[in-house]
Amino acid sequence: MSTSNPLARGRETGRLDARYSVDEDTGAPADEEEQQVEKKIRREFLTMSILFGVIHATVTTPIGYATAALGAEVGSVGNGALYLCSIFSSLFLGAPMRAYFGTVNALCVGSLLYALYVSCFGLAVLSKDMNATPSRTPSTEEDDDESPWPLIFHTGGSVFGGLSVGGLWTAQGVFFADCVAAIVAVRLRRISARKASGSSLTGDEESADTTAGGEGRSRPSSRVVVDVVPKTNDHDHTQRSASSSDVAPSVSSELSGTFGSIYLFTEVLFKSTLTFFLKAFPKSGNQGVVGPGVVFLLYGVIALLCMVLMKLMLADTKADVASSGSESSKAPSSTVEPGQRQSQHVVGKSDASASDGPRNGPRRDGGVELSATSSSGTKTTAPTGVVKGDITITNSISAEDRQEASISCPSASSSRPDPDKNASQQQPTANSAAKNASSRVFTAIMLWRDRRLWLLGMLNFAFGVSVPFLNGWVNNYVTKQALGASMLPLLGSVTSIFATGFTLLYTRVPLFARSHWLPLGAASCCFALQSILVTAGILNTHSGWWLLILYILQGMGRAAYESTNKAVFADFFGAENKDGAFANVMMQNCTLTAFLFFFNAANADSEKGIELQKNVMGWGEFVLAALVLPGYFAASGRLCAVVGGPDQNGGTRQSLLERQ
């Protein structure tokens, strides 16, 4: 009995079993079945994106409104607590939560904590309004004279929200990476099937195949590469077929664009709704503080409902993969079902070299025959009980740079069950889940030794500075004075609108989708220009609606952070390190954000302190933005150094900078 979960079925395609293989007699590809698998994977990813976007939209709205609604000190302390707890959860809770609960359950737990955060913020705004008097408005009253309840509610809720960040965003990143890997596996098999049957390729398939065979060299990639090729002699690999390094960038860009556009559009919707309530339901003398308090409580209820829908509509792939593995183990090892092809050998070689060279010392590991070569290649035989087609599996990372070897498809993780084991051993237990989770506590920290993490993290750091700079300092000391507090949600929605539009530009236009350095460079320029306009005093309290430029620039920069940045980390760190990589993305972003929010709160009592805030954040953002592209190109060079070896033409492999 096959699993009904589309993501699990997509993962199963990485095993290349007979349900989706080429018919041996006719050579016709099973296109219809494979297309249905890909559609189901995409449909599940779309569902996750919509629900996740709505949940997160309810959270981002309070961050930009906190200092204006609760005062500079209370708002900054609460936001600082949010990001401080986010650092802790990203480092120590993200990967363990994902491993213990499973991907979907981790999304649900994080969403529940997010709902508590939004609800607590609503209570904080309501309690502040109830304590206010008609003669004392939020713009004039001092935080020291206020009730302690706004600080208690806001800070307490921020702790809940911060603790959710690690597990929620790590699970989202893993879900994204798994969907990319599953779709890539389906497309690779479809390319091979159509070539074997003589059918024409689609535009994307032809492009991927041309990239692989026409150029005569492969792209450096940190993910495991699965090449699907017709059966040939071991020494007859003169031309490389399409591999995941050819297909994955376009798929990752496409899915990241889908997620980013939905994620940002929901922000526009929720921030615009808040602006409507500020205008339509104001309390006399208090500029609509009661209105948003009630709205945030409703936002908390909406987030809770989305969490329930996420649990109902997205099955936990962990159990499904285990059950499918158990099912595979029941297949007889010596016979083949009717209509299936006999298991055939799998030849793997490093794409750093076209030569197959001598193979020494074959060994067996979990039913897979491994034979090392001088270029870290492997020769494998499919595990018993799993019927495979002819594939070439390539790992482009040298052995010393891999934390563990993987012979499965890119979506497979170290926790994937062995088909040769007994079915009773495959069912996940509480003890095994807890052990797996505890072993991942330091997953994010273990990646700190990889210099690519810090080189690629410049955009994370720059965006982390821009958040407290715009949402804290600019909103409270510039925009609020120039346009009024009621316009802040509307300006925030402008940021989201431009972020949505540029996300589509960065991920749908081939020029930007295939050259990640272009969106990263655009984001670098936007953050740098934003900091100069504010720090140099070009835009100030007398600028009026010219301040809109700052929010447009923030949206353009954020688009690259939400879409291209995730695709870059997925491509560089691959399946084996995806938990730690996406956890570190949040850690890098939250570290500077938390520090600067607390820094703002500590220096909010004097004109000198306010000016110090502007200079520290403004020039800090400028420096980090200027390092985005150099860091990316340096990381690309580091990637080539890790891959090493000559290209297929016998020359030295070119770095990403040299090719672009």
N, C-alpha and C positions, 0 to 999 in steps of 0.2 A: 504494500500500500504506500503510495507516494505521498509526500507532504503537500499540503495545500498552500503553504506559505510561499509567496512569489519570490521573496528574497532568498529563502532557503533553496528553492528550486533553481534560482539563478546561480547560487553557489554550486549546486550540484552539477551545473553545466561545466564547471571547471574540471570535473572528473571525466568529461567526455564519454558518458555512458551511452548505450545503444539507443536510448529513447530519442536522442537528438542527433545521432551520427548519420553519415552518408550511407545510403542504401548500397550494399556491396554489389548487387546485381545490376542495378540501373545507374548507379553513380549520381542519383538525383539528391540534392540537398533537402533536408527537412526544414525548409524555410518557414513554413506556416507555424510549426510548433515552436521554433526558435523565436520567431517574431512575437508570438504570444507570451513567451517567457520574458522577453525584453519589455514588452508593454506592461506586464504585471509588475516588473521591477520598477519601471518608471512611475506607474500609478501609485505604488506604495511610497516611493520617494516624494511624489507630489503631495500625497496626504500628509506625510510627516512635515513637509515644508510649510504647508498651510497652518496646521495645528501649532507647530513650533513658532511660526511667525506671529500668530495671534497671541500666544502666551508671552513671547518676548516683547511684543509691542506694549503690553500692559506694564512691563517692567521699565522699559527705557523712558517712558513718559514721565514718571516721578523724578528720575535723575536730573533731567533738565529743568524741572520746575521746583526742586527742593529748596534751593537757596532763596528763590523769590517768594515762595509761599511760607517757609518756616524761618527765614532769616539766615544770614550768612553763617553764623556760628553753628546753629542746630543743623542746617542743611548740609554744611561741609562735614561736620562730625559724622552724621548719618551716612553720607556718601563715602566718606573715608572708611567707616566700618564695613560698608558693603564691599569695597574693593580689597580691604585688608583680609577679610574672610575669604574673598575670592582667590587670593594668592595661596592661602593655606589649602583650600579645597582643590585648587588646580594641581598643587604639588603632591598632596598626600591622599586625596580622596577621589580624584577623577578616575584614574585607572582602576583602583580597587572597587569602586562603586560599579563601574561598567563590567568588571569581571565577576563580581558577586551577584548582582541583580540581573545581568544581561543587558543588552543594548537598549531594548524598548523599555524595560522596567526602570532602568537608570534614567531614561528620559522622563518617565512618569514621576519618579521620586523628586527629581529636580524641578519639575513643573509644579508639584505640590508645594514645595518650599518657595518657589516664585510667587504663587498665589498668596501665601501667607505674608510675604514681603509687601506686596501691593496693598493688601487689606490693612496691614499695620500702618502703611503710609497714609491711607485714607483716614484712619483713626487719628493719626498725628495732626493732619490738617483740620479735622473736625474739632479736636480738643483745643487747638490754637484759636480757632474762631470762637468757640464757646467761651474762652477766657478773655477775648478782646472786648473792648467797650467802644461805643460809637465815636468817642473822642480820640481813640488811639488806634491807628491803622497799622497794618503789618509793615508799612514803609517807614513808620516813625517810632514804633515802640521798640524797646530794648529787650533782647533775649533774656537778660538777667532778671527782668521783672515779670517774666512769663511763668506760667505753670510748667512744672517739669514733665508733664505728660507728653507733649510733642517730642521732646528729646528721647523719652523712654520708648515711645511707640516707634519712632523713626529708627533709632539705633537698634532696638530689638528686632524689628522687621528686617533691617539691613543685614543682621547676622544670619537670619534665615536665608535671605537672598544670596548672600555671599557663599554660604556653605553649599548652595545648590549649583553654583557656577561650574565647579570642576567636573562633577559627574554629568551634568546636563550637556555642556559643550563638548566634553570628551566623547560622550555617547553619540552626539550629533555628528561629530567628525568621523567616528568609526562607521556609523550608518552610511554616511556619504561615501567613504572610501570603499565599503563593501559593495554598495550599489554600483560604483564605478567599475570595480573589479569584475563583478558579475556580468555587467553589460559588455565589458571588453572581452570576456571569455566567450560570450555568445557571438559577438561580431567576428572574432578570430575564426571560430569554427565555421561561421557562415561564409567567410572569405575563402577558406580552404575548400569547403564543400562546393561552392560555385566554380572555383577554378578547376576542381577535379571533374566536374560534370560539363565544363565548357560553357557555363552560363555567364552572362555579362554581370559585371559588378556595378553596384550603385556608386554615386559620386564619392561618398565618404569611404567606401570600401576600396575603390580604385585609387583614391588619394593615399590611403594607408599602405596599399600594396606597392604603389609607385615609390613611396618614401622608402620602403624597405628594400625593394629590388633595384630601383632605378638609380639611386644614389650610390649604392654599393657600400654604404657604411651605416652603422646603427647610431642611434642617439644614445648618449649616456643617460642611464636611468638607474635609480636606486631601488626600483621595484623588481620583483621577480618577473621575468619575461617569459611568456608562453607563446612559442611559435608553433603554428599549426601548419604542417607541411605534408605532402604526399609521401608515401613510404619510398625511401631511396636507400642506396648503399651507404654504409657508414662514412665512406670517404668520397661521397658525391655531393656534398653541400657546397656548391659553388656560388649559390645565390641565396640570400636570406629571404624567407617569407615574412609576411606581415607579423609583427610582434606587438605585445602590449605597449612597448615604448613608442610605437607608431600610432596606436589607436587611443591609448589612455589620455594623452593631453587634450584631444578634442572632446572626449567624453567627460573628463573632469571639468573642463571649461564650460561645457554645456550644462551639466548638472549644477555646478556652482552658480552659474548665471540664473538658473531656474530658482534655486534656493534664495539667492541674494535678492532677486527682484520681488519675490513673494514676501520675503522677510521685511524688506524695506517698505513695500506698499502697505502692509498692515500697520507699520508705524505711522505712515501718513494718515491713515484712516483714524487711528486712535488719538493721535495728537490733534487732528482737526476736530474730532468730537469733543475733546477737552476745551478747545477754543470756543466752540459753540456754547458749551455750558457756562463758560466764564462770561460770555456776552449775554446769554439768554436768561440766566438765573443768578444774577448778582444779589448780594445782600447789601443793603444801603449802608454806605460808609466803609465797607470792608472789601470792595472790589472783587466780589464773587468768590470768596474763600470757601463758603459753604458748598457751592456748586461743585467744585472739583473734589471736595472731600467725599461727597456722595458718589461721584463718578468713579473714584478710585476704589471704593468698596464694591461697586458693580464690576469694575475691571477684575477685581480679585475673584468674584464669582465666575466671570467668563473664563479666566485662566483655569479655574478648578474644573469647569465643564470640559474644556479642551483636553485637560489631562485625562479625564474619564474616557473621552472619545479616542485619545491616543492609545490607551490601554485596550480598548475594544477593537479598534481598527488595525492596529499594528501588532501582529502576533510576535511573541518572543522567539526570535530565530534560534536562540541557544538550544531550546528543547527540540525544535524541528530539525536542526542539523544533527543533533545527537540521534534522533529517531531514524533519520535517513541513513546515518552511518550504520546503525544497528541493522537496518533492513538490508543494507549492502552486504553485511557480514554473513547474511543467511544464504547468499548465492553460492552454489557449489563451486569449488575451486578447479575442478577438473572438467566441468562441462559448461557449455554455453547455451543459453536459451535460444529457441528458434528465432531467426531474424537478426540475431546479434552476431557480431564478428568476434573471432577469437582474439584474446588479448595479444597485442604485439609489442615489441620492444619500443622503448622511448629513448631517443638519442638526445643528449643535452651537451651543449658546448658553449663556452664563453663567447659572447658576441664581440669580444675584443680581438678575436683571431678567427680566421677562416679555416685554419688548419685543425684537423682532428687529432693529430699527433698520437703518440703511444699512450695507452691507458694502463695504469699499474694498480695492482692491489685491490681487486673488487671486494666489496664487503656487503653484508646485508644489514639493513636497519629497518625494522618494522615492515618487512615484506617488500622492500625496495632495494634493488641491487644498485650499489653506488660504486663508481670507479673514477678515481681522481685523475685529472690530467694536469699538465704543467701550467695550464691557463685556468685552473679552478673549474674546469668543466665537469660534468657528471654524465654517466650512462646509467639509465634507470630502466627497470622493468615494472610494469603496472602491478600494484598489489593484487593478490588473488581475490576473486570475488567482485572486482570492479572492472568492467569491460571498457577499455579505452580505445580510442582511435590512435592514429599516428601523430605524435606531437613532438616538438622539440622544446625542451624547457631550459631556459638560460637564466643564469643569475649574473648580473653585470657587476656585482660588488665582490671584491676580493675576500678571501676567507677571513683574513685578520680583521676586516671591517664589518663582518657580519656577526651579530650576537648569537644567532643560531641559523642553521641551514634550513631551507624550506624547499620541498620539491613539488608542493601542490600549487594550485592556481593562485593568483595574486590575492584573492579574497580569503584564502585559508589562513587561519590563525593557529597559534601554537596549541590552542585548546581544542582544535578540531579532532573528532574521534577517529580512531584507527579502524578501518573497515574490517580488518582481520580479527579484531577482538570479539569476544562474546557479547551478545546483545545486552546481557545483564550488567556488563561492565561499562556500557556506554551511558546509562542514565545518570544525569548529574545529581549529585547528592549535596546536602548542606555542608558536609565536611569538605568535599572536594571543592565546592564553590568558595568556601571560606579560605581554604588553603591557596587556591588560585588568586583570590583577592589579596591575601596577605603578601603573596610573592610579588605583587604589583605595586606595593606601597611606594617604592622608590623608582618606579618605572620612569617617571618624568625626570627625576634627578639624574638617573643613569645616562640620559642623553646629553647632559651638560658637557660631557667630554667631547662631543661632536661639535667642531667649530662652525659647521654649517648652521646649527641652531641659532647661534648668536649673530652670524652674518645675515641670515634671512630675517632675523627678528627686528631689524631697524624700523620696519614699517609698524610692527606691533608697538614698539616703544614710542614712535612718533604719534601714532594714534592715541596711545595711552596718555600722552601729555595734552593732546588737543581736546580731550574730553573735559577735564577739569578747567582748562583754559577757557573754552567756549561756554560750557554749561555752568561753570562756576563763576569765574571772574568776569567775563564779558557779559553774561546774562545779568549778573547782579549789579555791576558797577557801570555798565555802559548801556546795554539795550533796555534794561528796566527803567533807567532814567530818561532815555530818549524816546521810547515808544510805549512804555507802560508794561506792567507785569502780565496783563491779559494777552499780549501779543506773543509771549514767549512760546507757547505751544504751537502757534501758527508758524513761527519762524523755524521751530523744530521740524514741522511737517515739510517745510521747504527743503530742509536738509535731506529728509527722507525721499522726497520727490526726485531731487537731482541724483541722489545715490541710486535710486531705482533705475532711472534713465541711463546713467553711465554704467551701471552694472550690465545692462543689456548691451550697451556699446562694447564694453570690454570683453564680453563672453560670446556675443553673436557675430560680430564683425571679424572675419578671418584674420585680418591684419593684427588685431589686438589679441584674439583668442590664441593664436599660434606663437605670438611673441610676448611672453609674460612681462618682459622688461618695459614694454611700452605703457601698460596700465600702472606699473609700479613707478615709472618715471613721472607719469602724470600726477599720481598721488603725492610724490615727493615735491613737485612744484607747487601743488595746491597748499600743502601744509606749510611750506616755507613762505609762500606769499601771504598766507593768513597771519602768520606770526609777525611778519614785517609790518603789515597794515596796522596792527594793533600796537605793537611795541614802539614803533616810530611815531605813533599818535596821528597817523593819516586818517584813521577812522576813530571817532570819539563820540561823546555824548551829544555833540552838535551835528552829527552826520545824518541823523534821521534815517530814512529808508535806505540810504547807501550802506547801512550796516548789513543789509541783505546779502551783500557780496561775501561776507564772512561765512554765512550759513550755506551759501552755494558752494564755496570752496570746500567746506567741511563735507558736504555731500559727495562731491567729486572724489575727494580723497578716501572717504569711507567706502565708496563703491569698490575700489581696488582692495581695500582691507577685507571686506566681506566676501568677495568672490575670488579674484585672482590670487590673493594671498593664501586662501585655503587650498586652491588648486596647486600652488607651488609647493606647499608643505606636503600635500598628498603625493605629488610626483617625486619629491626629493626623499621622503622617508618611507614610503611604501607601506605594505601590509604589516610587516613585522614590528615596526615602531610607531604605528599610527596612534596608539593610545597615548604614549609619552609625548609625541610630537604635538598633537592638538591640545594636550594639557599644558604644554609649555607655551603655546600661543596665548592662552588665557593668562598664564602666569606673567609673561612679559608685558602684556597689555595692562594687567591689573596692578603690577608692582608700582610703577610710576604714578598711576592714577590715584591709588590709595595714599601714597606719600604726599602728593600735591594737594589732595583734599584736606588732609590734616594740616599741612603747611598753610593752607589758606585760612583754616579756622584759627590757627595760632597767631596769625598776623592780620586779623580782621579789625583790630581795635584802633589802628592809627593810620594816618595818611601815608606815613613812611612804609608801614607794613604792606599796605595795599599796593603801593608802587613797587615794592620788592617782589610781591607776587607776580605782577605783570612782567617784570624783567626776567625772573627766573623761568617762568613757564614759556614766555615768548621766545627768548633766545635758545632755551633748551629744545623747544619744538623745531626751531630753525636748524640747529646742528644735527639733530636726529634725522630730520627730513633730508638733509643734504647727504646723509650716509646710506640712504635706501638703495640706490642703484649701485654704488661701489660694493656694498655688502652682498647684493644679489650676484653680481658678476664674480666676486671673489668666491662665493659659495659654489657657483657653477664651475669655476676652476678647481676648487677643492673636490667636487664631484668627479671631474675627469681624472684627478689624481688618484681617487679611490678606485675608480674603474680600472685605470691603467691599461698598458698593453697597446699594441698596434691596431690600426683599423684593418678592415678586410682587404684593402688594397696594399697592405704592407707598410703604409706610412704611419706617422704618428697621429693618434686620434686628436682631432681638433677640439678645443674648448668651446663652450657655448658662446663666449664672447667673440671668438674668431669666426664662428659660423654665422653669427648674427651681425 
